Each structure stands twice: as structure tokens, then as C-alpha cells.
Amino acid sequence: QRLILLLKCSMDFGQFPFDSQTCKIGMETFYEKADDVIFQLVSKPGDLHFETLRLNSWKDLRTTSKSSIAKYSTGYFPAAEISITMKRRSAAWLQRVVLPACIFVLLSYSG
């Protein structure tokens, strides 16, 4: 069964615009036990098709995935995690934001 989800992740902008961000998506079932359900992820990270995605502000989209069994007091349950890592295109921010701001400041001091 296919699911369409809207997911959000927190980001750290401490090194903006030279930052990279990692979003982790975790999935578990708390009803069906590990004996009944197996989370089978794609065999290779490239199978998720994020590497071919083209975004204006981001580059180097990489994905990793892993399946595991989570142990709780009520039993063992299947779990899966997909991580998406992306690096910001800093050159675009320098050209579009930083350079014009510096020129504006220089012009305001000279005029």
C-alpha cells in the first residue's frame, strides 16, 4: 500500500549559507509485531530517486536507509529509517544576497 505523507524536519541554520541538513524519517508499527510484518526498504540508496531531483537551493542530495527491529516491553516491532542529506548551494546565495547587500552598503557610504 502506498502512502503520501507531508513531513517536516527541524533545521540548523548556524552555518547558513554554507550548511548541510539531514532529515530523518522514522517509521514503526505498534500494532503488528515483527513476526507478522517486515519493512522492506529499497535495496540501494539510489532507488529512492532523490539523487536525480534538482532543487535550486540544494545540491548533493543523498539518502540512506535501514531496517531494524525495535524492542519494547510488549514485544518486538518492525522499524525503518530513511535519512535525506542535502547541501546548500552557497554560491547562489553569495551572488543573489551577500554581494548585492555589500554593494548597497558601499554605495550608501559613498553617497
N, C-alpha and C positions, 0 to 999 in steps of 0.2 A: 504494500500500500504506500502510495506516495504522499508526502506531507509538504505543504508550503508554509513556511514559517517566517515571521518578521522577528529578527534577532537584533539585539543591541549589545555592545560591549563597551566597557569603560576604556578610555584612552589617556595616556600620559603625554601632555604637551610640553614637558620640561625642556626638551631639546628641539622644539619646533624652530625652524622648518627642516632640521636635519634628523628627524625622528623616524623610528620604525615602530609599528604597532602589531601586536599579536592578539587576535580574538580567538578564544577557546569556546567551543560549543560542546557541551556535555549532554549525553542522553543516557537515561536509565529507565528501567521499568520496575515499578514497585509492586506490581500485581503478579505478573508472570515470572516464575523463577527460572534460574539458569538451566534447569533440566528441560524446560519447555520452550524457551526462546533463545535464539542465538543472534546477536547483532553481527551481521556480516558486512564489513566495510569494503570499499573498493580495494583491489589488490595493489595498485600503485598510486602514489600521490598525484600523478599526472592525470589519473582517471577522473578526478573531481572537476577538471576543466577550468580551474581558476587561473592557471598559468597563461592561458590564451586570452584571458579577459584584459581589456585595455581601458584603463582609467586615466583621466587627465592628471590627477594629483598624485597618483601612486604608481610604483613600479616594483618589480621583483616580488610578485605575489607567489607565495609558496604555501603548500599545505602539507600537513602531516596528520595521520590518523592512527588510532589504536583501539583495540577492543580489549575488554577485561571483564572480570567477574568481581562484583562488589559484595563484600561480606557484611551482613547486618545480623542483629540478634534474631530476626525472623527467618533468616536463610540467606542463600546466595542468589544474586540477581545480576543479569547481564548489564554491562555498561559500555559506552563507546565515547570517544572524544575526537573531535576534529579541530585542529588549530590552523588558523589562517594568519600568515605573517606578511606584512606589506611594508615597503619603504617609501617614504615621501619623495617626490621629485623636487629636490631643494632648488635646483637651477631655475625652475619655472617661478618659484616664489621669490627668488632673488631678483629676477628680471621684472616681474609684474608688481612687486610690492616694495621691496627694500630699495632698489635702485631709484624708482620714481620718488620715494619718500626722501631719500638723500638729496636728490636734485631739487626737490621742493624746498627743503631746509636751506640748502646753499643759495638758492635764488631769493629766499626771503631775507637772508642775512645780507646779501649784496644789494638789495634794492631798497 
